[in-house]
Amino acid sequence: MKIRTNSLKAVTEVSARKLVAMGTLGLVATLGIASPAGAVHATAPAAHATLASHATATKKVTKITHVAFKGTYTGTMALLWSSTGVQATSVSGHGTGTYGANTVRGLGGGSAANSCDPFSGSGSLVGASGLKLSIVSSTKTQACAVNSAAPTPVTVNGVAKIVSGTGKFKGATGTLTFKGSFSIQATTAGSTENDAFNATLTGVVTIKTVTTVKK
């Protein structure tokens, strides 16, 4: 029997297409996917949706804590006198304070025109607390000489605003009142001296903490 080459080629191509079609149908049946002719599948969005479904939702929780503070300190302060007032160029003391705030440091200044004068400055309570303070100058923050001329004892009373804190006092705000005393030796412009002091700070520290938790 004589078989034409073109006819054999046509039969072979048809058979190959049928095998591919049957294989495709078998794969579709195995995966359980029914698709219309010509449809194109994009698997990436489905995978993305699966990953997104496992994302953990979170929220921020704010906690407010009030801590009673007390610190008692003794130390030395350096004074520089001028024709218009006096500067405390350094204040350094040690003692016992809440949360281990056992060291006090600062500086400040004010006029010396009257027996009682307001003053301002800044300071810190060093230790586990790391509180930063700003001394508020007002009629409530004064240094008062006991006598009209030096040498004389001086008493101090005032208010210190809490600027910031670290450690257990991270996120701290509030105010501390302070009182103390020292003695001056002279008030001559240009003179310097180092005087012993004692001071007590008390108040309530407000601590604000923000944490992220799972919903």
Buried (B, 14 or more C-beta within 10 A) or exposed (E): EEEEEEEEEEEEEEEEEEEEEEEEEEEEEEEEEEEEEEEEEEEEEEEEEEEEEEEEEEEEEEEEEEBEBEBBBEBEBBBBBBEEBBBBEBBBBEBEBBBBBBBBBBBBBBEBEEBEBBBBBBBBBBBBBBBBBBBBBEEEBBBBBEEEEBEBEBBBBBBBBBBBBBBBBEBBBBBBBBEBBBBBEEBEEEBEBEBEBBBBBBBEBBBEEEEEEEE
